[in-house]
Amino acid sequence: MADRVDEILDLLDAGGKDARSRRHRTFSPTRWAVPVHGSGADWLILWHPDPNNDEPYVIYAGPAPARG
């Protein structure tokens, strides 16, 4: 899991333009959600471009909500 999360964070560190860091989009407000699966767990990384400089800003990185 750690390697997969690190891979996504590296993509964000490189500017967040890679399609792998933009898997699911919400529109109001604009946010990107990247599911990460591994080690028998599901995580979610939520981020958005900073409005001041367009750099990726991570809002949340942790366990994904349970699906019901």
N, C-alpha and C positions, 0 to 999 in steps of 0.2 A: 504494500500500500504506500509506504513512504516513498519508494522510487517513482510511483505513478503520480503522486501529489507533487513531488519535486519536479517531474517533467512538465506538468501544467504550470507550475510557478515559474519555471525557466522560460516557458513560452510567454508568460505575462511580462516577465522581466525584459524580454526582447521586444516588447511593445504591444503584445496582445493582438497582433494582426493575423496570426496563424489560425486557420479554420478549426483546429483542434481546441483552441481556447474560446471558440465562439459557437458552441454546440446548440445551445437553446437561448432564445432571447425573449425578454419581456419588453413591453413597449411603454408602459406607463408606471413608473419611470423606466428608462432604458437600463437594463441589467443583463448580464450574461451569466448563465448557469452551466457549469461543466461537471457532469457526473464522473466520479472516479470509483472504479470497482477493483477490489483486490483483497487478499487475505481474508476472504469470507465476509467482507464488510462493504458497505456502500457509503461513499462520502460525496459531498457536494462543495464545489468552490463557486461562490457568487462574487462577481466583480462588475465594475463599470469604469468607463474612461473618466478620469478626473476632468471636470469642466474647465479648469484653469490651464491645464497643459496637455490634456488628452492621454496622459500616462495611466496605465491600469491601476485601479484602486481595489484591493480585495476587501470585501465586506464580511465574508464568512468563508471559513474552510473547516469543515468538520462533518460529523455523521449526517447523512441524508435523513430527512423525515421519513418515518415509516409509511409505507403505502397501505392503504386500508381498503 
